[in-house]
Amino acid sequence: MFKDRTKFTLMADPLLKGQFPVKGLFQALAVAAMCLQEEPDTRPYMDDVVTALAHLAVHKVEEKDLAGDSIKCAGHVESFRATSSAGSERA
């Protein structure tokens, strides 16, 4: 599912009709991919996931960054590296 970067935009809710930031989608998918790691010890802590998603939710979106305007950057993914936090639950 996460192997073909050109299909990442197909994972977005169709009701958004392309009106979402592609970079934000890629970052959210990077967080989701980390949560799906087979080994529990390699998954991020839940508080790190919440922090990452909260940051994405409040990030200012410029019109030029919306998927409906351009899907050309579909090959680019920025990864989010969660840091470990003592005493937190893993995803």
PLY file of the C-alpha trace (Angstrom):
ply
format ascii 1.0
element vertex 91
property float x
property float y
property float z
element edge 90
property int vertex1
property int vertex2
end_header
0.00 0.00 0.00
2.81 2.45 0.86
5.22 1.29 -1.86
3.95 3.27 -4.86
4.28 6.97 -4.06
2.43 7.96 -7.21
-0.74 6.45 -5.76
-0.58 8.19 -2.36
-3.14 10.80 -3.37
-5.61 7.97 -4.06
-5.58 7.22 -0.32
-7.10 10.62 0.50
-10.81 10.90 1.17
-12.52 11.38 -2.23
-14.95 13.84 -0.63
-12.02 16.26 -0.31
-12.01 16.47 -4.14
-8.28 17.14 -4.24
-8.49 20.06 -1.83
-5.81 18.95 0.61
-2.10 19.71 0.89
-0.09 16.97 -0.80
2.84 17.50 1.55
0.51 17.09 4.55
-0.92 13.91 3.07
2.57 12.48 2.58
3.53 13.41 6.13
0.36 11.82 7.55
1.01 8.67 5.51
4.58 8.56 6.82
3.22 8.62 10.37
0.67 5.92 9.48
3.39 3.74 7.93
5.46 3.97 11.11
2.43 2.89 13.16
2.08 -0.22 10.97
5.59 -1.52 11.57
5.56 -5.26 12.27
7.79 -5.04 15.34
6.11 -3.18 18.21
9.41 -1.72 19.41
9.90 0.09 16.10
6.50 1.83 16.23
6.28 5.41 17.51
4.79 6.25 20.87
1.16 7.41 20.73
1.97 10.83 22.17
4.46 11.32 19.33
1.80 10.32 16.79
-0.69 12.75 18.33
1.91 15.53 18.32
2.78 14.90 14.67
-0.85 14.81 13.55
-1.74 17.87 15.62
1.11 19.75 13.95
-0.23 18.75 10.54
-3.75 19.80 11.47
-2.77 23.38 12.39
-0.18 23.90 9.66
-1.05 26.78 7.33
-1.82 25.58 3.82
-1.05 27.73 0.81
-3.30 27.38 -2.21
-0.39 26.27 -4.43
0.12 23.25 -2.15
-3.33 21.74 -2.72
-3.50 18.39 -4.49
-6.20 19.54 -6.88
-3.84 22.21 -8.23
-0.81 19.98 -8.72
-0.04 16.32 -8.18
3.44 16.68 -9.68
5.15 16.23 -6.33
3.63 12.76 -5.84
7.11 11.24 -5.86
8.26 13.29 -2.89
7.67 12.13 0.65
8.94 13.81 3.76
9.33 11.34 6.56
8.59 12.12 10.14
10.90 10.51 12.65
9.19 10.02 15.97
11.34 10.32 19.01
10.83 7.94 21.86
9.23 9.12 25.04
9.61 7.21 28.26
6.39 5.78 29.66
4.28 6.29 26.55
2.28 3.71 24.65
3.42 2.54 21.24
1.12 2.93 18.22
0 1
1 2
2 3
3 4
4 5
5 6
6 7
7 8
8 9
9 10
10 11
11 12
12 13
13 14
14 15
15 16
16 17
17 18
18 19
19 20
20 21
21 22
22 23
23 24
24 25
25 26
26 27
27 28
28 29
29 30
30 31
31 32
32 33
33 34
34 35
35 36
36 37
37 38
38 39
39 40
40 41
41 42
42 43
43 44
44 45
45 46
46 47
47 48
48 49
49 50
50 51
51 52
52 53
53 54
54 55
55 56
56 57
57 58
58 59
59 60
60 61
61 62
62 63
63 64
64 65
65 66
66 67
67 68
68 69
69 70
70 71
71 72
72 73
73 74
74 75
75 76
76 77
77 78
78 79
79 80
80 81
81 82
82 83
83 84
84 85
85 86
86 87
87 88
88 89
89 90
